[in-house]
């Protein structure tokens, strides 16, 4: 039997008018019920044949539950009806358009529209296009993270990562697997940092572990080193010595490129300064500056690794090492160069500078910078930076009370 024949036999189902204000029966339910009744099957018999509960089918046919593609396919197989799923799609679209035009759409949660859209299917083969898609996702979520903060980007980036990881189960050439592993590692690393910025420390740890594993499988020493640097940053406030050990280990790999090494030296300097090893910290700051001046190519995933970024990390290390006058000069020079594409970083550097002023006994300058940072954070959702601002305000208030 065709779908059209089902509708002709049950035309009353579709033409019966509904009273104004009645709950609209979803077109999916109408089509499925029409097909079942055309075959002369009761709801109970249908449930036993498609291996779904009778109550489940009842809710689907009355529009109280969404029909998944699998359930629609089961109706087609059981009833011997071809094209039922396509008819469902067409009629749902028409019903949605009609509801919009008449202003009578139902107040269903928007999330319901996503029911049945996810799939566990893997592509038959993975090639360069999938690798480039993962790389593009990393670039997109890096931009989003720097601009809006981790709390905005976390769930979006996690969804992309889940898809990217699923690709690793598909068949592919060995060189593609290496490239894909590196791409997934870069996305996992960014997603881990996004979660950390959003205050999700448990998931950040899991994601960093994933990043380390996939970076290793992708044979990317630069990425592996950068993941270690980010892991160190996650533990550095509480455990600066342990964090320094991680970055030291990353630096021991001589394959790491010049600019990533510069970033590692700058990060290590900060951890050493917080550990009380000021002279070692200053040596690593000088090494970072030498390497940054030398320049060089950066990895594809490291578009954020700009001269201003390196200057920012180095200046933070100088502040931690007690080089307050030089840190203030550099922060003041750096801030005007940080644009709206890095609002989180801009707020963070204002807080850094304010902390130096608070340390050197200049509470008014610290308060003014705290107010500027608060304005910069108005459009940023960063749990980490917001917490730092709160701590700064508390310390300034105590100092002036």
Secondary structure, DSSP 8 states (H G I E B T S, - for coil): -BHHHHHHHTHHHHH----TT-----HHHHHHHHHHHHTT--HHHHHHHHTS-HHHHHHHHTTSS---HHHHHHHHHHHT-BSHHHHHHHHHHHHHHHHHHHT------GGGGGTT-------S---HHHHHHHHHHHHHHHHHHHHH-HHHHHHHHHHHHHHHHHHTTS---HHHHHHHHHHHHHHHHHHHHHHHHTT-HHHHHHHHHHHHHHHHHTT-HHHHHHHHHHHHHHHTTT-HHHHHHHHHHHHT-TTS-HHHHHHHHHHHHHHHHHTT-HHHHHHHHHHHHHHHHH-----TT-TT--HHHHHHHHHHHHHHTT-HHHHHHHHHHHHTT--GGGHHHHHHHHHHHHHHHHHTT-HHHHHHHHHHHHHHGGG---HHHHHHHHHHHHHHHHHH-
